[in-house]
Amino acid sequence: MNVGENQILSQARGSLGLSTLQEKVQGIPPAFLKPLMKKNVFENDTLTFYAEVFGLPSPEVNWFRNKTQLVADDRVTIERDGDSISLTIQNVTRADQGEYICEAVNYVGEARSVAVVIVVSQEVRFTPVPPAVSHQHVMKFDVEEDDSSRSPSPQEILLEVELDENEVKEFEKQVKIITIPEYTADNKSMIISLNVLPSIYEEGAVDFVTQEHDDLKIAFEVTEMPPRFINPICDMESPEGTTVMFECSLMGIPSPIVSWFKGDRKIPQNNKKYLLELTDQGVYLCKASNSVGVATFAVELKVIDKPRFVTVIEPVSAAVNDPLRLECHVNEDTGVAVTWTRDGKKVHQSMESKLSFEDKVAVLEIPKSKLKDSGKYVCTAANEAGSSSCELITYLCFGFPEPPEFLLKLPANKFLKQGESLRLECKVSGTVPLKITWYKNDAKVTDGGNYRTSFVDSVAVLELVSTSFEDDGVYTCEAQNDAGSVSCSTTLTIKVAPEIVWSPDQVLTLRAGDNSGTLTCGIIGRPLPEIKWYRFGRELIQSRKYKMSSDGRNHSLSILTDEQEDEGLYTCRAINEAGEIESSGKLRLQAAPQFHPGFPLKEKYFAGAGTSLRLHVVYIGRPIPQIMWFYGKKPLNPSENVIIENTESYTHLVVRNVQRKTNAGRYKVQLRELTRLSFCRDHQSSLCLSTTAPLSLAKMCALVLLLLMVKKSSQVIMTASTPSPVIRVYTSS
């Protein structure tokens, strides 16, 4: 065969089924004569792909796994012999799973062959197969007595199983058929048993050939089969913010019920789609069950997070012509790409700038720095999940650096009320970069929580969002550079307004015979508050009657008295620069009940029929005694016409619509001390009614005048309109 410069005689071969052609062409694009096939391979086994590719000129062939080009190494072997090509991978791992592409390219065109590889755990290889399913068919052979023929031997009986590609189920394609022939007892029949077993993960097909004697077609149906995974799930990695899907094929009769779990938690069935988060990472379990059995398969999902910088980078300074080294630490380096920029412009690898990224440390080195190398450097680390950046500021100077110096120092002392915010600031000069550090009582203060720090335009600032008693202490600002360091301090004192720890008893009772009592309360504050005691708004002073004491927390007032006039409300008031507060308690003296001598009752009272009788009795006694009113010997109880009002100093009786028959007579009031039931006092009065009908004003005045003429030659009218009788005196004309 002669090939000219512009003439190529090509002959198609193999499965192309083409005749010899003579064409005037520039070349033939690549074509796969034997494409790649899907592979299922166990872990630690060997994966091998064979293919044939044709093209003129002979194409260049490259292999890819998950879009990443494969390169020959100790584990990967790539071979080519003419049109035959092969790829071999030893000791297969889960990472070798995925989509494989064989790409053939020449200047005329390109061709690709794609196959999927599933890596299966070794555990699956040793998983017990489900019980065999058998079907029996009896073949009968008629043998004549004088016939010299013989029955076929088991070795001569071969079976052909026909499966309709359009009707057969997936699992029926993946079976292994074993024949077990045996004769019946009379040797006239033979029983052939078919054992149908799963043949998962076996490649190729089984051909059944018949001899030229009898053919036998046997139809069988599997009626029960426990769940079994055909294509197991493999571990997956996916970036945060993407979507993943677990898919697996399984078989089983009846159809299995499938449930998914993450850990011990069942995942509900819904169509909700969402983006991956870091919390989605973990082990997922697929559980398939039917009435025959249960099968499970676990897969691990790893969510790839974007790289993050783990250290805070301080500004860097150097002298011109000195080496400059910038480095950043990230938490991940697998699949991470690092780039550097200076003042927004990308820094490339060169003799002047050396870039490296090893052991999670990104480094930019400038062997001999120049003044133009000053500026803001940004290191960016990125992977398929995202990116993060870190800023570094560099300063380059000539000559010797100047040490830091405070142009504005902190005040010597600082006072604040509790709850107020704090701002400390000082101004610093010196050769940059300057490193500012804050301390509280020699402990370093860091940003976060209640603290905020900044250093802008040579001003260092420390802020406390809210202050409390625990923030007391000495605060120090330290400025440092390569030439030295300097510091200044302030003492912070938090003033706390007075606060009541406990209050005095609401009521302090002195029993009869006691001659002193003490009211105590607990009040704290910073600075220590000034304590004062008051009674009804009047300040008390230290005296024989009043004794005051305080230890800074406990404050007491002792009262030496047995006089009831000292009863009342006593108040403790605490005052300091941050505020004031007060707490009060009552002093009460016990005394036996007795009628007040200054408010005696009359022996007799007169009232007109149909009017109201009012009796007012003032008493002395602590605690409040039991008070009872009697009409004759009959106790009086409140009713429609009887009103009884009792207070801590008096009792008041009102009888409405008085009548001679029902209300005239002797009234008595009784005081009984509750703690001493045997002690009581009585007071009696009489009520006299002059008529059964209401008296006119003139007749009432005359009647009262007649009763009182003995004592005074004036006209007197007594009315009962207040708790105590009101006396009005009119001079006769």
Secondary structure, DSSP 8 states (H G I E B T S, - for coil): ----SS-EEEE--GGG---EEEE--S-EEEEEEE----EEEETTS-EEEEEEEEEES--EEEEEETTEE----SSEEEEEETTEEEEEESS--GGG-EEEEEEEE-SS-EEEEEEEEEEE-HHHHTS-----EEEEEEEE----TT-------GGG---B----TTTS-GGGGSEEEEEEEEE-TTSSEEEEEEEEEE-TT--S-------SS---B-------EEEEEEE----EEEETT-------EEEEES--EEEEEETTEE-----------GGG-EEEEEEEE-SS-EEEEEEEEEEE----B-S----EEEETTS-EEEEEEBS--TT-EEEEEETTEEE--SSS-EEEEETTEEEEEESS--GGG-EEEEEEEEETTEEEEEEEEEEEESS-----EEEE---SEEEEETT--EEEEEEEESSS--EEEEEETTEEE-SBTTEEEEEETTEEEEEESS--GGG-EEEEEEEEETTEEEEEEEEEEEEEEEEEEE---SEEEE-TT--EEEEEEEEEEES--EEEEEETTEE---SSSEEEEE-SSEEEEEEE---GGG-EEEEEEEEETTEEEEEEEEEEE-EEEEE-TTS---SEEE--TTS-EEEEEEEEEES--EEEEEETTEE----SSEEEEE-SSEEEEEE-S--HHHH-EEEEEEEE-TT-TT-EEEEEEEEE-S-SS---HHHHHHHHHHHHTTT-SSEEEEE--SSS-EEEEE---
